[in-house]
Amino acid sequence: MTVIDIPLSKLIEDKDNVRAGKRRGDIGELAASIKAHGLLQSLVVKDAGGGRYAVSAGGRRLRALRMLAKAGDIAKNTPIPCRVIDADASVEASLAENIARTSLPLADEILAYAKLVQEGEGPETIAARFGVSAMHVARRLKLSRVSPRLIEALRNEEIDADQLAALAMSDDHALQEASFFNAPDWARTPEQLRAQVTRAQVRESDKLARFVGVDSYVAAGGALASDLFAEQDDDARWLCDRDKLVTLAESRLKALAEDVRGEGWAWVDIAIDGVPWTQFPERVRERRRLLDEDARADQERLLARLDETEDEAEIEAIEQRLDELAPSVWQEEEVALAGAMITIGHDGVVKIERGLVKTENVKALKKLRRAPSAPGDQDRDAAPPVAAGRLSARLLDELLAHKTLALRLEIARRPELALRLVAFTLALQSIEQREASCLDIAVRAADAERAITRSEATAALGYDEVLRDWQSRLATDAETLWVHILQADDAFALGLIAVLIAPGIDLRQAPGVSLARIALGERLCEAACLDMSAYWSATPESYFDHVRKDVLIDALKEAKPSLDRGKLEKAPKSELLGRAKRVFKQSRWLPEPLRVSAPDVVASIAAQ
């Protein structure tokens, strides 16, 4: 082959170049490199006639040179060293160059950047010379500071870029090596490795950091670290001293606990990381005070007006007046047996759970609830005494058994009365007076909200609002409540039951749960035409940060089928998370556990 200098303006692209696809990627980087270091490899050309030459191998270099000429960095007729080949050999030359070409291994790249810095080059200067971003250089330099043993593992393809980036969150080489080499293969995901090396650190988006505040933490002498590989701004900074952060949080919570303790609770505890809620099998709640006849008449008048008006200002005024008529108060005797737990929500906001009863106090609470609290209560609640000696206890029990069976038959024949009895009994449970009903049913509330730590439970807020609205319409003593429900129409009773049974629903799959129960839950979702996209959205925080890379890729492909799976599999997870954040923004996409099928039968019933 002959090497000659040919003016840039005389060079054209060869239609026989085997790389026929789009070839625009990285031209800017290549142009910057040629500008800084010159053309390190000549072009391979063939005579195209008319004084022009077609570039058979080196098309990207040609486009980079044209970019420099267009920017005025080189002349349009700059002489370019070229090797001239026979026209018949152009396809073979193009194929040989493209097949033989290999990209620079990452291990060599990061060490090369580190060497340039050691020689006095700054990251910004290096970025400009090689046509890459300053962040790209900073990330490579961060990787160069990990353990040499891990860089060698990268060279031997025993570890990938995502794993190395996760380990780079710590500067402790011993910790890096132990976290990777001492872990089984299944525990070497980037997420697990990052968790291992950052056990003493806390994300800026963590609830603890949000509660204390980064400024307060830094003012107390806390150090910060940056995650150069984070795709989300909230995860870019880490608080290095978890112990200091916990100390600051506990100091604030203890001050708040003193205020809550002044309310008279038997105990007040604080919790940073989690609470074993099962140690509180019972709970006491505020009760509305009983109304006298005048106040009850006033309440009925207000409720009637509330049903008539549509004026927002008047509605608000009426609701405020109803609250003033029957304010909610804690029972002092119950407060003496219960306590309060102060925790921090996922959003960094303090949550105070009052009225919790520990296992050892449950018997005392039940005894308290069975006992009349005042002479008036005894007269009202106690069963009418049987004259001594007139009926034996055994005979009385038998007679009442007959009465029970007869009432069961009558209730079975009168579904409208059964409906109201169920509504009444469940309503009594909501005002802590379940013992006032002769029907032995109850809804055991499943506290699903406490299992949610990664995003806001918007549905829980919506339910609380509905429940408060219903509670404001209910009487606070059993007798008045029964009369109210007995006289109400079916729609009222059904609406009340719907609200009061809802907390008993639990779709979570605890160990040992039956398949039939799981299936019924799905059928119930279908019948309710549940659309979870109205209550939950897929974000890195709520979902993608916590799944494997292949699950994330499947989601991206489902949302955008045109994406190239091969390219997605080669990309680091941090890059995929950034893409997911953009792709699923305002999206109604749901992961499989949140999807609800809509059979034709269910759809037709819903339409009717």
C-alpha positions in Angstrom: 0.0 0.0 0.0 1.2 3.5 -0.8 0.8 6.3 1.8 0.2 9.8 0.4 -1.2 13.1 1.7 -4.6 13.9 0.2 -6.5 17.2 0.8 -9.5 16.7 3.0 -11.8 18.3 0.4 -10.9 15.5 -2.0 -12.0 12.7 0.3 -15.5 11.1 0.1 -17.2 8.3 1.9 -17.1 4.8 0.2 -20.5 3.2 -0.5 -18.7 -0.2 -0.1 -17.9 0.4 3.5 -19.3 -2.6 5.4 -20.6 -0.6 8.3 -23.8 0.4 6.7 -25.9 1.4 9.8 -26.1 4.7 11.5 -22.6 5.9 12.3 -23.0 9.2 14.1 -22.2 8.1 17.6 -19.1 9.6 19.4 -18.0 11.7 16.5 -17.7 14.7 18.8 -15.4 12.8 21.1 -13.3 11.6 18.2 -13.0 15.1 16.8 -11.8 16.4 20.1 -9.2 13.7 20.3 -7.9 14.4 16.8 -7.8 18.2 17.6 -5.8 17.5 20.8 -3.5 14.7 19.6 -3.6 14.8 15.8 -4.7 12.0 13.5 -2.9 8.9 14.9 -4.1 6.5 12.2 -4.2 7.1 8.5 -7.2 6.5 6.4 -7.5 3.7 3.9 -8.8 5.0 0.5 -9.2 3.9 -3.2 -9.2 6.0 -6.3 -12.7 7.2 -7.1 -11.8 9.1 -10.2 -11.8 12.8 -11.0 -9.1 13.5 -8.4 -11.2 12.2 -5.5 -10.6 9.3 -3.2 -13.3 7.1 -1.4 -12.5 6.2 2.2 -12.9 2.5 2.6 -11.7 2.3 6.2 -11.8 5.3 8.5 -15.3 6.8 7.8 -15.7 8.0 11.4 -12.3 9.7 11.3 -13.3 11.4 8.0 -16.5 12.7 9.6 -14.6 13.9 12.6 -12.1 15.8 10.3 -15.0 17.4 8.5 -16.5 18.5 11.8 -13.2 20.2 12.7 -13.0 21.9 9.3 -16.6 23.1 9.6 -15.7 24.6 13.1 -12.6 26.3 11.6 -10.2 24.2 13.7 -8.4 22.9 10.5 -8.4 24.0 6.9 -10.8 22.4 4.5 -8.0 21.3 2.3 -5.7 20.1 5.1 -3.5 17.2 3.8 -4.6 13.9 5.4 -2.3 10.9 5.4 -4.0 8.0 3.5 -3.0 4.5 2.4 -4.1 3.9 -1.2 -5.4 0.3 -2.0 -6.8 -1.3 -5.1 -10.5 -0.9 -5.7 -11.0 -4.6 -5.6 -9.7 -4.8 -2.0 -11.8 -2.1 -0.5 -14.5 -4.3 0.9 -12.0 -6.7 2.4 -10.1 -3.7 4.0 -13.3 -2.3 5.5 -14.3 -5.6 6.9 -10.8 -6.3 8.4 -10.7 -3.0 10.2 -14.2 -3.3 11.6 -13.8 -6.9 12.8 -10.3 -6.4 14.2 -11.2 -3.2 16.1 -11.7 -3.6 19.9 -12.6 -0.9 22.3 -10.2 0.0 25.1 -10.9 -2.1 28.2 -12.4 -0.2 31.1 -9.6 -1.1 33.4 -7.0 0.4 31.0 -9.1 3.5 30.5 -9.5 4.4 34.2 -5.8 3.8 34.9 -4.9 5.9 31.9 -7.0 8.8 33.2 -5.4 8.4 36.6 -1.9 8.6 35.1 -2.8 11.8 33.2 -3.9 13.4 36.5 -0.7 12.2 38.2 1.2 14.0 35.4 -0.5 17.3 36.3 -3.6 17.3 34.0 -6.9 18.5 35.4 -10.1 16.6 34.9 -11.7 19.5 32.9 -8.6 19.7 30.6 -8.7 15.9 30.1 -12.4 16.0 29.3 -11.9 18.8 26.7 -9.0 17.0 25.0 -10.8 13.7 24.6 -14.3 15.1 23.9 -16.0 13.6 26.9 -17.8 15.3 29.8 -16.1 16.3 33.0 -18.5 14.0 34.9 -17.3 11.1 32.7 -13.7 11.8 33.7 -14.6 12.3 37.4 -16.3 8.9 37.4 -13.4 7.1 35.8 -11.0 8.7 38.4 -13.3 7.6 41.2 -13.1 4.0 39.9 -9.3 4.3 39.6 -9.1 4.7 43.4 -10.7 1.4 44.3 -8.6 -1.6 45.4 -5.9 -2.6 42.8 -7.2 -6.2 43.4 -10.6 -5.2 42.2 -9.2 -3.4 39.1 -7.4 -6.6 38.2 -10.7 -8.5 38.7 -12.3 -6.0 36.3 -9.6 -6.7 33.8 -10.2 -10.4 34.1 -14.0 -9.8 33.7 -14.7 -11.1 37.3 -16.5 -7.9 38.2 -18.5 -5.4 36.0 -18.6 -1.6 36.0 -21.8 -1.4 38.0 -20.4 -3.6 40.8 -17.1 -1.6 40.8 -19.1 1.7 41.0 -21.0 0.4 44.0 -17.9 -0.5 45.8 -16.3 2.9 45.0 -18.8 4.4 47.5 -16.2 3.5 50.2 -12.5 4.4 50.1 -11.6 1.5 52.4 -9.8 -1.1 50.2 -10.2 -3.8 52.8 -13.9 -3.2 53.1 -14.2 -3.2 49.3 -12.4 -6.5 48.9 -14.2 -8.2 51.8 -17.6 -7.1 50.5 -17.0 -8.5 47.0 -14.6 -11.5 47.4 -16.2 -12.9 50.6 -19.8 -12.7 49.3 -21.5 -15.5 47.4 -22.3 -14.8 43.7 -26.0 -14.1 44.5 -25.0 -11.4 47.0 -22.8 -9.5 44.5 -25.5 -7.3 42.9 -24.6 -3.6 42.8 -27.4 -2.9 45.3 -26.2 -5.4 47.8 -22.5 -4.4 47.4 -23.4 -0.7 47.9 -25.4 -1.6 51.0 -22.4 -3.5 52.3 -19.9 -0.6 51.9 -22.3 2.1 53.0 -23.7 0.6 56.2 -22.3 3.5 58.2 -23.7 6.0 55.6 -27.2 7.3 54.9 -28.6 8.6 51.6 -29.7 12.2 51.5 -33.2 11.0 50.5 -33.4 8.7 53.6 -36.1 9.5 56.1 -33.5 10.1 58.8 -31.6 12.6 56.7 -34.9 14.4 55.8 -36.0 14.6 59.4 -32.7 15.9 60.8 -31.8 18.0 57.8 -28.5 18.0 56.0 -27.7 21.6 57.1 -28.2 20.6 60.8 -26.1 17.5 60.3 -23.2 19.4 58.7 -23.5 22.1 61.4 -23.0 19.4 64.0 -19.7 18.3 62.3 -21.1 15.6 60.0 -19.3 14.8 56.8 -20.8 14.3 53.4 -19.9 12.1 50.4 -21.0 12.3 46.8 -22.1 9.4 44.7 -20.8 10.3 41.2 -22.8 7.4 39.7 -26.2 8.4 41.0 -28.8 9.2 38.3 -31.2 11.0 40.7 -30.3 14.2 42.5 -31.8 12.9 45.8 -29.2 10.1 45.8 -26.2 12.1 44.8 -25.1 12.9 48.4 -24.6 10.6 51.4 -24.2 11.4 55.0 -21.2 9.5 56.2 -21.8 9.4 59.9 -24.9 7.4 60.7 -24.2 7.4 64.4 -24.1 11.2 64.5 -27.3 11.4 62.5 -29.1 8.9 64.8 -27.9 10.9 67.9 -29.3 14.1 66.4 -32.6 12.5 65.5 -33.0 10.9 69.0 -32.3 14.2 70.6 -35.2 15.8 68.8 -37.5 12.8 69.3 -36.8 12.7 73.0 -37.8 16.3 73.4 -41.0 15.6 71.6 -41.6 12.5 73.7 -41.5 14.6 76.9 -44.4 16.7 75.5 -46.4 13.6 74.7 -45.6 12.0 78.1 -47.3 15.1 79.6 -50.6 13.8 78.1 -50.7 11.1 80.8 -49.7 8.0 78.9 -48.3 5.0 80.8 -45.3 5.0 78.6 -43.8 6.9 75.6 -41.1 5.3 73.4 -39.2 6.5 70.3 -38.1 4.3 67.4 -35.7 5.1 64.6 -35.5 2.0 62.4 -38.7 0.1 63.0 -41.3 -1.1 65.5 -42.4 -4.7 66.2 -46.1 -3.6 66.1 -47.3 -7.1 67.1 -46.4 -6.3 70.7 -49.5 -4.1 70.8 -52.5 -6.4 70.2 -55.0 -3.8 71.5 -55.5 -0.1 71.1 -57.6 2.5 72.7 -59.0 5.5 70.8 -60.6 8.8 71.4 -64.3 8.8 72.0 -66.9 11.5 71.4 -68.6 12.7 74.6 -72.3 11.8 75.0 -74.8 14.4 74.0 -77.7 15.6 76.1 -81.1 16.0 74.6 -80.6 19.6 73.6 -77.2 18.9 72.0 -78.6 15.9 70.2 -81.4 17.9 68.7 -78.9 20.5 67.6 -76.8 17.7 66.0 -79.8 16.4 64.1 -80.6 19.8 62.8 -77.0 20.4 61.6 -76.9 17.0 59.9 -80.1 17.7 58.1 -78.8 21.0 56.9 -75.5 19.3 55.9 -77.4 17.0 53.6 -79.2 19.9 51.9 -76.5 22.6 51.4 -73.9 22.6 48.6 -72.1 25.7 49.7 -68.5 24.9 50.6 -68.2 27.6 53.2 -71.4 26.5 55.0 -70.4 22.9 54.9 -67.1 23.7 56.6 -68.8 25.8 59.2 -71.3 23.0 59.9 -68.6 20.3 60.2 -66.7 22.6 62.6 -69.9 23.0 64.7 -70.5 19.3 64.8 -67.0 18.7 66.1 -67.5 21.3 68.8 -70.8 19.6 69.9 -69.1 16.3 70.5 -65.3 16.7 70.8 -63.2 13.5 70.9 -61.5 12.9 74.2 -59.3 10.1 75.6 -60.6 8.2 78.6 -58.3 8.7 81.5 -58.6 5.2 82.7 -57.6 3.8 79.3 -54.8 6.3 78.9 -53.3 5.0 82.1 -53.0 1.5 80.5 -51.8 2.6 77.1 -48.8 4.4 75.6 -47.5 6.2 72.5 -44.8 5.4 70.0 -43.0 8.1 68.1 -41.5 7.2 64.8 -40.3 8.8 61.6 -42.3 8.3 58.3 -40.6 7.6 55.0 -41.0 11.3 54.1 -39.1 12.4 57.2 -42.2 13.6 59.1 -42.7 12.6 62.7 -45.6 10.1 63.3 -47.1 9.7 66.7 -49.1 6.5 67.3 -51.2 7.0 70.5 -53.3 4.5 72.4 -51.1 1.4 72.0 -51.7 -1.3 74.6 -48.9 -3.8 75.3 -49.6 -7.5 75.7 -49.2 -7.4 79.5 -51.9 -4.7 79.8 -54.6 -6.3 77.6 -56.3 -8.2 80.5 -56.5 -5.0 82.6 -58.0 -3.1 79.6 -60.7 -5.8 79.0 -61.6 -5.8 82.7 -61.8 -2.0 82.6 -64.1 -2.1 79.6 -66.4 -4.7 81.2 -66.8 -2.7 84.4 -69.2 0.3 84.6 -67.4 3.5 85.0 -70.1 5.4 86.9 -73.4 4.7 88.7 -75.3 6.0 85.7 -73.5 3.7 83.5 -74.4 0.7 85.7 -78.1 1.6 85.6 -78.0 1.9 81.8 -75.8 -1.0 80.8 -76.4 -3.7 83.4 -78.9 -6.5 82.6 -82.2 -6.2 84.5 -81.8 -8.2 87.8 -83.9 -11.4 88.2 -85.7 -11.6 91.5 -83.8 -13.8 93.8 -85.2 -17.3 94.1 -87.8 -16.9 91.3 -85.7 -18.4 88.4 -82.6 -20.5 88.6 -79.6 -19.4 86.5 -79.8 -22.7 84.5 -83.5 -22.2 83.7 -82.9 -18.5 82.7 -80.1 -19.6 80.4 -82.3 -22.2 78.7 -85.1 -19.7 78.2 -82.8 -17.2 76.7 -81.4 -19.9 74.4 -84.9 -20.5 73.1 -85.2 -16.7 72.6 -81.9 -16.6 70.8 -82.8 -19.4 68.3 -86.2 -17.7 67.6 -84.5 -14.4 67.0 -82.0 -16.0 64.6 -84.9 -17.4 62.6 -86.7 -14.0 62.5 -83.5 -12.2 61.4 -83.0 -14.8 58.7 -86.4 -14.0 57.4 -85.8 -10.2 57.5 -82.7 -9.3 55.6 -83.3 -5.6 55.9 -83.1 -6.0 59.7 -80.0 -8.2 59.4 -78.4 -5.5 57.3 -78.9 -2.9 60.0 -77.7 -5.2 62.8 -74.4 -5.8 61.0 -74.0 -2.0 60.3 -74.8 -1.3 64.0 -72.4 -3.9 65.3 -69.5 -2.7 63.1 -70.2 0.9 64.0 -70.0 0.0 67.7 -66.6 -1.5 67.1 -65.4 1.8 65.5 -66.5 3.7 68.7 -65.0 1.1 71.1 -68.4 -0.2 72.3 -68.5 -3.6 70.7 -69.8 -5.2 73.8 -73.1 -3.4 73.4 -74.2 -5.6 70.5 -75.7 -9.1 70.8 -74.2 -10.0 67.4 -70.8 -11.6 67.7 -68.9 -10.4 64.7 -65.9 -8.1 64.3 -63.5 -6.9 61.6 -59.9 -7.3 62.5 -58.1 -4.4 60.9 -55.0 -5.5 58.9 -52.4 -2.7 59.3 -51.1 -2.8 55.8 -49.9 0.8 55.8 -47.0 0.1 58.1 -45.5 -2.2 55.4 -45.2 0.7 53.1 -41.8 2.4 53.3 -40.8 3.3 49.7 -43.6 5.7 48.7 -46.6 7.6 50.0 -49.8 5.5 50.7 -52.2 7.9 48.9 -55.1 5.3 49.2 -54.7 5.3 53.0 -55.1 9.1 53.1 -58.3 8.8 51.0 -59.8 6.1 53.2 -59.1 8.1 56.4 -61.0 11.1 54.9 -64.0 8.9 54.0 -64.0 7.3 57.5 -63.9 10.7 59.3 -66.8 11.8 57.2 -68.9 8.8 58.3 -67.8 9.1 61.9 -69.0 12.7 62.0 -72.5 11.4 61.2 -72.7 8.7 63.8 -74.1 9.1 67.3 -71.7 8.3 70.2 -73.9 6.2 72.4 -75.2 2.7 71.5 -78.9 3.4 72.1 -79.0 6.5 69.9 -76.9 4.8 67.3 -79.2 1.9 67.0 -82.3 4.1 66.5 -80.4 6.1 63.9 -79.4 3.0 61.9 -82.7 1.3 62.3 -84.5 4.3 60.8 -82.0 4.8 58.0 -82.5 3.6 54.5 -80.7 0.6 52.9 -78.2 2.9 51.1 -77.0 4.4 54.4 -76.6 0.9 56.0 -74.8 -0.5 53.0 -72.5 2.6 52.8 -71.6 2.3 56.5 -70.8 -1.4 56.2 -68.6 -0.8 53.1 -66.5 1.7 55.0 -66.3 -0.3 58.2 -65.3 -3.7 56.7 -62.7 -2.2 54.4 -59.8 -2.2 57.0 -60.2 -6.0 57.3 -59.2 -6.6 53.7 -55.6 -7.8 53.3 -54.1 -9.0 50.0 -50.6 -9.6 51.3 -49.4 -13.1 51.0 -48.2 -14.1 54.4 -46.5 -17.5 54.9 -49.2 -20.3 54.8 -51.9 -18.2 53.2 -54.3 -20.3 51.1 -54.4 -20.2 47.3 -58.2 -19.8 47.6 -57.8 -16.6 49.6 -55.3 -15.2 47.1 -57.7 -16.0 44.2 -60.6 -14.4 45.9 -58.6 -11.3 46.5 -58.0 -11.1 42.7 -61.6 -11.7 41.9 -62.6 -8.9 44.4 -60.2 -6.5 42.7 -61.8 -7.4 39.3 -65.3 -6.8 40.6 -64.2 -3.5 42.1 -62.6 -2.5 38.7 -59.6 -1.5 40.7 -57.1 0.7 38.8 -53.9 0.9 40.8 -52.4 3.5 38.5 -54.6 6.0 40.3 -52.9 5.2 43.6 -49.3 4.2 42.7 -46.7 5.1 40.1 -43.5 3.4 39.1 -40.4 5.4 40.0 -36.8 4.4 41.0 -37.7 5.1 44.6 -40.9 3.1 44.7 -39.9 0.2 42.5 -36.9 0.2 40.1 -34.2 0.7 42.7 -35.3 -2.5 44.4 -35.5 -5.0 41.5 -32.8 -6.9 39.5 -31.4 -5.5 36.3 -33.3 -8.0 34.1 -36.6 -7.1 35.7 -35.9 -3.4 35.0 -35.0 -4.2 31.4 -38.3 -6.2 30.9 -40.2 -3.2 32.2 -38.5 -0.8 29.8 -39.1 -3.2 26.9 -42.7 -3.5 27.8 -43.1 0.3 28.0 -41.1 0.9 24.8 -40.9 -2.2 22.6 -38.6 -0.4 20.2 -35.7 -0.4 22.6 -32.8 -2.7 21.8 -32.5 -5.4 24.5 -28.9 -6.1 23.7 -27.9 -2.4 24.3 -30.0 -2.3 27.5 -28.2 -5.4 28.8 -24.8 -3.9 28.2 -25.7 -0.6 29.9 -25.0 -0.1 33.6 -28.0 -0.2 35.9 -27.5 3.4 36.9 -28.0 4.4 33.3 -31.1 2.2 33.1 -32.5 3.9 36.2 -32.1 7.3 34.6 -33.9 6.0 31.5 -36.7 4.5 33.5 -37.2 7.8 35.3 -37.9 9.4 32.0 -39.8 6.6 30.3 -42.2 6.0 33.2 -42.8 9.7 34.1 -46.6 10.2 34.0 -46.9 6.6 32.9 -49.8 4.3 34.0 -47.5 1.2 33.8 -47.8 -1.3 36.7 -45.7 -4.3 37.8 -47.5 -7.7 37.7 -48.5 -7.8 41.4 -50.5 -4.5 41.0 -52.3 -5.4 37.8 -56.0 -6.3 37.7 -57.5 -8.2 34.8 -60.9 -7.1 33.6 -62.9 -10.1 32.3 -65.8 -9.4 30.0 -68.3 -10.6 32.7 -66.9 -8.2 35.3 -66.9 -5.4 32.8 -70.5 -6.0 31.8 -71.6 -6.1 35.4 -69.8 -2.8 36.1 -71.4 -1.2 33.1 -74.8 -2.2 34.3 
